[in-house]
Amino acid sequence: MNTPKNKTMSVPRYIAIASAITLLSVPISPVWAIDTKTTEKKVTSTQGEITQQADINRQVKSVIDKLTLAFPEIKEYKNQKIDLTKRWSKLINVELSKNGAGNTPIVTIQLDRQTGELLYFGFFERTEYPKGTSVYTSLKGSEKQITDETAKQQAALLLEKLYGEKAKNSVPISIWREAKKEGEGKLIPAKTLPPVVNFRISLPNKKNLTTYVSVRFGENGRIESLDAVTKPILFDKWYAADLENRDMPNDELTKPAQAMFDRMHVLYPELRDYQVKEISLSTYNSFYDISFKRSKTDKKEEVRMQIDEETGKLVYMQFEKRPSGKGASPELAKQKAFDFLQRVQGGKVTSYTVGNIIMPGTNGVTLVILDGPAPEKEHYAFGVGADGKIYSFDG
């Protein structure tokens, strides 16, 4: 549930990636009917995949059963889709939907791929348009006001049904009522949104960590979604604070990631002059999203990068401020790309070959593509300025 510091979880994580994933259609009953006794047999590669799928199906079924206990109407959502298409994803994405054309009520669910723990669910309505585009909105219904106290009671009851004994360690720590501002140039009046109730669930034998659960209500007065994340207790600065005073702390870097973070400061000493450094471990994958800004509102000179949590590998980097004029010459661009790759990745970069060099004209950089050796055949893209500086990297 990592959210950028300028957001408050009002947009579900599922929707942010919905257009980029392909869902595998799986009927509910056949999926759950997979033989779970394969673990007792000699496991071939195929049997191993079946066993893993069976474990996933059990985890999904367990979560759906708990959600159905809290929301009996979920029984009417007969269609199930599970997304496991992204090897790098930390999540199991599940979608439940009703039959019928036109606007389709759906429930989106996210589970931790390793533990099967529920991280998110939300009720939405999907409207599909030609060319495969879809729009997700809150479920339609009459507006109904709900008091903070009633919201807190209903949210606490939900936690009891979802978390069982673990919910006894939960404490409500804040209630947010965000303000939806009037859209610029649009006739959308400003209004106060329904409440978000935040809980802290203490974890046995983990004094420095806690699970934060945020329950969001819809304009119909009903629970609309839930977000859960386990973080250090210092994240009380965000979840336990009121809207005006909350401050999202940075996630702590692992040793490999910290080593790359320090190396980037050596390659780009100007990063030390940036006043704002934001570090957030992604919910979707094992990457840290890192942002350097001159100020909290700075966008023009922002520097963004991603570093792998486990390996410390630089995955992505982008300088928003580009030089004017043409980019580097092909020879200089090639030289600087190889030099940069050597310094950030190490190893024998001589095994890489130039896949393409593109001179884009006046946007300030020359694009260089380096292709790695088989069998991985990794590809790296570099944006090189006329001054030899690498302004962008995608690995």
C-alpha positions in Angstrom: 0.0 0.0 0.0 2.9 2.3 -0.5 1.5 5.6 -1.7 3.3 8.6 -3.0 3.5 11.4 -0.4 1.1 13.6 -2.2 -1.6 10.9 -2.3 -4.0 9.5 0.3 -5.0 6.1 -1.2 -8.0 7.6 -2.8 -7.2 5.8 -6.1 -6.9 2.1 -5.6 -3.6 0.5 -6.6 -5.4 -2.0 -8.9 -6.8 0.7 -11.2 -3.3 2.3 -11.6 -2.1 -0.8 -13.3 -5.3 -2.3 -14.7 -4.5 -1.1 -18.3 -1.1 -2.7 -18.2 -2.1 -6.2 -17.1 -3.7 -9.2 -18.8 -6.1 -11.1 -16.6 -6.4 -14.8 -17.0 -10.1 -15.9 -17.0 -10.7 -18.7 -14.6 -14.1 -20.1 -13.6 -14.4 -20.2 -9.8 -15.3 -23.8 -9.2 -12.8 -25.5 -11.6 -10.0 -23.3 -10.2 -10.7 -24.4 -6.6 -11.1 -28.0 -7.7 -7.4 -28.5 -8.4 -6.0 -31.7 -6.7 -4.1 -30.6 -3.6 -2.5 -34.0 -3.0 0.3 -33.4 -5.6 2.6 -32.4 -2.8 2.7 -36.1 -1.7 3.9 -37.2 -5.0 7.2 -36.9 -6.8 7.1 -33.4 -8.2 7.8 -32.9 -11.8 8.1 -29.3 -13.2 4.4 -29.5 -14.3 3.3 -30.9 -11.0 5.2 -28.2 -9.2 3.3 -25.6 -11.2 0.0 -27.3 -10.3 0.9 -27.4 -6.6 1.8 -23.7 -6.7 -1.4 -22.9 -8.4 -3.3 -25.0 -5.9 -1.7 -23.0 -3.1 -2.7 -19.8 -4.7 -6.2 -20.9 -5.2 -6.5 -21.9 -1.6 -5.2 -18.5 -0.5 -7.6 -16.7 -2.9 -10.6 -18.8 -1.7 -9.8 -18.2 1.9 -9.7 -14.4 1.4 -12.9 -14.4 -0.7 -14.7 -16.5 2.0 -13.8 -13.9 4.6 -14.9 -11.0 2.4 -18.2 -12.9 1.7 -18.8 -13.1 5.4 -18.5 -9.4 5.6 -20.3 -8.7 2.3 -22.8 -11.4 1.5 -23.5 -9.8 -1.9 -20.1 -11.1 -3.1 -21.9 -14.4 -3.7 -23.5 -12.8 -6.7 -20.1 -12.1 -8.3 -19.7 -15.4 -10.2 -16.9 -14.6 -12.5 -13.3 -14.8 -11.3 -10.0 -13.7 -12.9 -6.6 -14.2 -11.4 -3.5 -12.3 -12.7 -0.1 -14.0 -12.3 1.3 -12.8 -15.6 4.0 -10.5 -14.2 7.0 -12.5 -12.8 8.3 -9.4 -11.0 5.0 -8.6 -9.3 4.7 -9.1 -5.5 0.9 -9.4 -5.9 -1.8 -11.8 -6.8 -4.5 -9.7 -8.5 -8.0 -11.1 -8.4 -11.2 -9.7 -10.0 -14.7 -10.8 -9.2 -17.5 -9.6 -11.4 -21.2 -10.1 -12.1 -22.6 -11.3 -15.4 -24.1 -8.9 -17.9 -23.3 -6.4 -20.5 -22.7 -2.7 -20.0 -21.6 -1.4 -16.6 -20.2 -4.3 -14.6 -20.0 -4.3 -10.8 -16.6 -5.7 -9.8 -14.6 -6.5 -6.7 -10.8 -6.1 -7.0 -8.6 -7.9 -4.6 -4.8 -7.9 -4.0 -2.9 -10.6 -2.0 0.7 -10.8 -1.1 2.1 -13.4 -3.5 4.3 -15.0 -0.8 2.1 -15.0 2.2 -1.4 -14.9 0.8 -2.2 -11.9 3.1 -4.9 -9.6 2.0 -3.5 -6.2 1.0 -6.4 -4.5 -0.8 -10.0 -4.9 -1.9 -12.4 -2.5 -3.4 -15.9 -2.3 -4.9 -16.2 -0.6 -8.3 -18.2 -0.4 -11.5 -16.4 -0.9 -14.8 -17.6 0.6 -18.0 -15.9 -0.8 -21.1 -15.4 1.2 -24.3 -14.2 0.3 -27.8 -10.5 -0.5 -28.3 -10.2 -2.2 -25.0 -10.3 0.9 -22.7 -12.1 0.7 -19.4 -13.2 3.3 -16.8 -13.5 2.4 -13.1 -15.9 4.3 -10.9 -17.4 3.9 -7.4 -20.6 1.9 -7.3 -23.7 4.0 -8.1 -26.2 4.7 -5.4 -28.0 7.3 -3.4 -25.7 9.5 -1.3 -25.9 8.8 2.4 -24.0 10.6 5.1 -22.2 8.6 7.8 -20.8 9.9 11.1 -17.2 9.3 12.1 -18.3 7.2 15.1 -20.5 4.9 12.9 -17.8 4.6 10.3 -15.3 3.6 13.1 -17.7 1.0 14.4 -18.4 -0.5 11.0 -14.7 -0.5 10.1 -13.8 -2.3 13.4 -16.4 -4.9 12.7 -14.9 -5.5 9.2 -11.5 -6.0 10.7 -12.9 -8.6 13.1 -14.4 -10.6 10.2 -11.2 -10.4 8.0 -8.5 -10.7 10.6 -10.1 -12.7 13.4 -7.9 -12.9 16.6 -5.4 -10.5 15.0 -8.1 -7.8 15.1 -8.0 -7.8 18.9 -4.6 -6.0 18.6 -6.1 -3.2 16.4 -6.6 0.4 17.5 -8.3 3.2 15.5 -5.7 5.9 15.2 -7.3 8.5 12.9 -10.2 9.4 10.7 -9.7 11.4 7.5 -12.3 13.4 5.6 -10.5 14.6 2.6 -11.7 17.6 0.6 -12.3 17.3 -3.1 -11.4 20.6 -4.6 -13.3 22.4 -7.3 -11.8 21.3 -10.7 -10.0 24.1 -12.5 -12.2 25.4 -15.3 -14.9 22.8 -14.5 -18.3 23.1 -12.8 -17.4 20.5 -10.1 -18.2 22.0 -6.7 -15.8 21.4 -3.8 -17.0 19.0 -1.2 -15.9 16.9 1.8 -15.4 13.2 0.9 -16.6 10.2 3.0 -14.4 9.1 5.8 -11.3 7.0 5.8 -10.7 5.2 9.1 -7.1 4.2 9.9 -6.2 1.4 12.3 -2.9 0.2 13.7 -2.5 -3.6 14.3 0.4 -4.5 16.6 2.4 -7.5 15.6 3.6 -10.1 18.1 7.5 -10.3 18.4 7.8 -7.3 16.0 8.0 -4.3 18.2 9.3 -2.0 15.5 6.7 -3.0 12.9 3.0 -2.6 12.7 0.2 -3.2 10.2 -1.7 -0.1 9.1 -5.2 -0.7 7.7 -7.2 2.0 6.1 -10.9 1.5 5.5 -12.5 3.9 3.0 -16.3 4.6 2.8 -18.2 5.5 -0.4 -20.7 8.3 -0.9 -23.4 5.7 -0.5 -22.4 5.4 3.2 -21.0 1.8 2.7 -17.5 0.5 2.9 -15.9 0.9 -0.5 -12.3 -0.4 0.0 -9.5 -1.5 2.3 -5.8 -1.0 2.1 -3.3 -2.8 4.4 0.5 -2.4 4.7 3.1 -3.4 7.2 5.6 -0.6 8.1 7.8 0.6 10.9 5.9 2.3 13.7 7.3 5.7 12.7 4.7 5.7 9.9 2.4 6.9 12.6 3.5 10.3 11.4 1.3 9.7 8.4 -1.5 7.3 9.4 -2.1 8.6 13.0 -1.9 12.3 12.0 -4.7 14.6 10.8 -4.9 15.6 7.2 -3.1 19.0 7.7 -0.1 17.7 9.7 0.6 14.2 8.3 4.1 13.5 6.9 5.0 10.4 5.0 8.4 9.0 6.2 10.9 7.5 3.9 11.2 3.8 3.7 14.6 2.5 4.9 16.8 1.2 2.1 18.3 -2.3 2.2 22.1 -2.5 2.2 22.4 -3.4 -1.5 19.9 -0.5 -2.4 21.8 1.9 -0.1 25.1 1.0 -1.8 23.6 2.0 -5.2 21.9 5.1 -3.7 25.4 6.2 -2.5 27.0 5.3 -5.9 24.5 7.5 -7.7 25.5 10.4 -5.5 29.1 9.8 -6.6 28.1 9.8 -10.3 25.8 12.8 -9.8 27.2 15.0 -7.0 24.5 17.6 -7.7 22.0 15.2 -6.1 23.4 16.3 -2.7 22.0 19.8 -3.3 18.4 18.6 -3.6 16.5 19.5 -0.5 13.7 16.8 -0.8 14.5 13.1 -1.1 11.5 10.8 -1.1 12.0 7.0 -0.8 9.1 4.6 -1.1 9.2 0.8 -1.5 6.7 -0.2 -4.2 3.7 -2.4 -3.4 3.7 -3.9 -6.9 7.3 -5.0 -7.2 10.7 -5.1 -5.4 11.7 -1.6 -6.4 12.3 1.5 -4.4 10.8 4.6 -6.0 13.1 7.4 -5.3 12.6 11.1 -6.0 15.0 14.1 -5.7 13.4 17.5 -5.7 14.5 21.1 -5.2 11.4 21.6 -3.1 8.2 19.7 -2.3 6.4 21.2 -5.3 9.3 20.9 -7.7 8.6 19.1 -10.9 10.8 20.8 -13.5 14.1 19.7 -12.0 13.0 16.4 -10.4 15.2 13.4 -10.6 13.5 10.0 -10.4 15.0 6.5 -10.1 14.2 3.0 -9.2 16.5 0.6 -7.3 15.9 -3.1 -6.7 15.3 -3.9 -3.1 17.2 -7.2 -3.1 20.0 -6.8 -5.6 20.6 -3.1 -5.4 20.5 -2.9 -9.2 19.6 0.4 -10.8 16.4 -0.2 -12.8 15.4 3.3 -13.9 16.6 6.9 -13.8 15.2 10.1 -15.3 16.3 13.7 -15.1 13.2 15.9 -15.9 15.4 18.9 -16.8 17.0 18.2 -20.2 19.6 20.2 -22.1 18.5 22.2 -25.1 19.7 21.4 -28.6 20.9 18.1 -30.0 22.1 15.2 -28.1 25.5 13.5 -28.1 27.2 12.3 -31.2 26.8 8.6 -31.9 30.4 7.8 -30.9 30.2 9.8 -27.7 26.7 8.4 -26.8 28.0 4.8 -27.3 31.1 5.5 -25.2 29.2 7.1 -22.3 26.5 4.4 -22.3 29.1 1.6 -21.9 30.9 3.6 -19.2 27.7 4.3 -17.3 26.7 0.6 -17.4 30.1 -0.4 -16.2 29.9 1.9 -13.2 26.4 1.1 -12.1 26.2 -2.6 -13.0 29.8 -3.8 -13.0 30.7 -7.1 -14.6 31.9 -7.6 -18.2 30.0 -5.1 -20.2 32.1 -5.9 -23.3 29.6 -8.7 -23.9 26.9 -6.1 -24.7 26.4 -4.8 -28.2 24.8 -1.7 -29.6 21.3 -2.5 -30.7 20.4 1.0 -32.0 21.4 4.6 -31.8 18.6 7.2 -32.4 19.4 10.9 -33.0 16.0 12.5 -32.0 16.9 16.1 -33.1 16.4 18.8 -30.5 15.1 17.2 -27.4 18.6 17.3 -25.9 19.5 13.6 -25.8 20.6 10.8 -28.1 19.0 7.4 -27.4 21.4 4.4 -27.2 20.1 0.8 -26.9 22.5 -1.9 -25.6 21.6 -5.5 -26.0 22.9 -8.1 -23.5 24.1 -11.7 -24.3 21.9 -14.8 -24.4 20.1 -16.3 -22.6 18.8 -13.3 -20.7 19.2 -10.9 -23.5 18.8 -7.8 -21.3 18.2 -4.5 -22.9 19.4 -1.1 -21.6 18.3 2.3 -22.9 20.3 5.5 -22.3 19.6 9.1 -23.0 22.9 10.9 -23.5 23.3 14.7 -23.7 25.9 16.5 -25.8 27.9 17.1 -22.6 28.2 13.3 -22.2 25.9 13.2 -19.2 23.4 10.3 -18.9 20.0 12.0 -18.5 17.9 8.8 -18.6 18.4 5.1 -18.0 16.0 2.2 -18.3 17.2 -1.3 -17.4 
